[in-house]
């Protein structure tokens, strides 16, 4: 969130007498940089999740035989939870693009706060539910993995799978905290 901090710092310096005030072009450039970073984050998230969905669909088509077993249900839960998350990220991208960066500061602040409040719902309600659904899907795959693979490979899949899920949970937690911190900062600055 460095560009946001730079933009905020430039804005704060406007009110201080004796300091050189940033030019509107500088403020606009900082806003453009921050916008590019946020859009890039959305694109990376959507791209990475889409890649995983593609792999899971290929795996489903290859090994699930389109029958409804615990294995295919597990894969479908994993695919479904990621697909829902992709749709939610895409909606967030559209909402972010609708923010009017050329409006006055208070209006932009209100729009940004409303955007990050919606993102808070995504992070505090939908993300944990989708993550839990993904884990349930993974757990449904384990009996088939135990049956089909040697004990060593099965243990590798269990430990690496849950290890990856743990690392992923940490990254999700850190990213969510950053966005929630932005919301808290925006709420402190909001003018009634």
N, C-alpha and C positions, 0 to 999 in steps of 0.2 A: 504494500500500500504506500510505497514511497512517493509516487506521483501525487497521491491524494494529500500526503503530508506537505509536499512542496507547494501544491495549490493552496492548501490551507495557510501555510506560512506566508505565502505571497499575499493572500487576502488579508491576513492579520496585520501585515506591515502597512497596509493602506491607511489604517487609522492612526498610526504612530507619527506624530509630528517630528520633523527633523530627519526622518529616514527617507531615502529615495523610494518613491512609490513605484511599484511595478507597472509597467505599461499594460494596457488591455491586451496587446498582442502576446505579452508574456503569459498572462493569465489564460488566454485562449490556448496557447501552445501547451501549457501544463494540463489543461482540461483535455486536449486532444490526446496527449500522451497517456493520461490515466484511462481514457476511454479505450484506447488501443490495447492497453494491458488487460482490462477487464474483458474485452471481447476475445482476446487471445486465450484467456483462461477458460471462457465458455467453449471456444472452439476445441481446445485441447481436451477438456472434459468430455464433450460430446464425441469427439473423434476416438478417444481411448475407449469409452464405453461402447461405442459402435463396433470397434474392432473386437472387443471381447464378445459382444453379442454375435457377431459374424462367426467367430470360432465356436461358440456354443451351438449355434444353429448347424454348422457343418458337422460338429460332433453328434448332435441329435440326429441329423439326416443319415449319418454313417452307422451309428450304433443303436439307436433307439427303435428302429424298425417301425416307427409310427404306431406303436402300441402303447396303451396306457398302463404302464407299470410304475413301480416306485422310482425306478431309474429315469424313465421318460418324464414323470411328474417332477422329479428333482430338477432335471434340465429345463423343463418349462417354467418352473418357479424362478430359476436363475435368469433365464432369458426374459421372462416377464418383468421381474423387478428391475433389471437393467434397462429394459425398453421404456418402462414408466419413468425412470430417472432421466433418460435421454429426452423424453418428451417434456418433462418438467424443466430441464436445463434449456431446452429450445424455447419454451415459453418465457423463461427468465431472460433469455437473450433478446427476444422481441420486446419485452417490457423495458429492458435497459436501453434499447435503441429508441424507444419513444420518449425518453427523458429529454427535455428541451434545455440544452446547454446554453442557449442564447438568451434565455429569460433572465429576470432579475434574480439576485442571490437568494432571497427568501423563498421565492417560488421554486427555484431549483432545489433548495434545501428540503422543502416539503416533498417534492417529487422523489428526491433521493431517499429520504426517510421512509416514504411509503414503499418504495422499491425494496429497501433492505428489510422492512418489516415483513413483506411477503417472503423474502428469502429466509427470514428467521423461521417462519412456519415450515418452509421446506426443510431447513436444517434440524429443527427440533421435533417435528412430527413425522414427515414423510421419509426423511433419510433413515432414521432408526428402524422404521417399519420395513422399508425396502431392504435394508441391510440384513435385518432378521430373516426376511423372506429368502434372501439369497443364501444365507447360512443354512436355513432349513432345506433348501434345494440341494446344497452341497452334502449335507448329512444324509439325505435320501440316496445319494450316489454311493455312499460308502459301503453298504452291504454288497453291491454288485462289484465294486472294486476289490473287496476282500475275497469274493468268490473267484474272480477272473484273474487276479494277479498274485504273484508270490507274496509271502509274508513281508519280505524286505521292501518290495515295491509298494505294497499297501501301506506299510508304516511310513515310507517316504511321502506318499500322497497325503496321508493324514497329517503328518507334521508340517510338510511344506504348505499344504492347503490351509490349515489353521494358522500357521505362522504368517502366511501371506494375508489372510483375513485380519490378523492382529495388526500387521504393519499398515494395511489399508485403513483399518479403523483409526489408527494414530494419525495418518495423513488427513482423513476426513475430519477428525476432531480438530486438528490444527487449522485447516482451511475454514471450518465453520467458526472457530473462535476469532479468526481474523475478520470475517464478515460481520460477526456479532459485535466486535470491537468498533468497526466502522459505524454500525447502527448506533451504538452507545454514544459515540463521538458526535454523530449527527444530531441525536436527540438532545445532547447538552447544548448544542449551538442553535437549536430551533427557536425561532421567535414566535411567541404566542399570537 
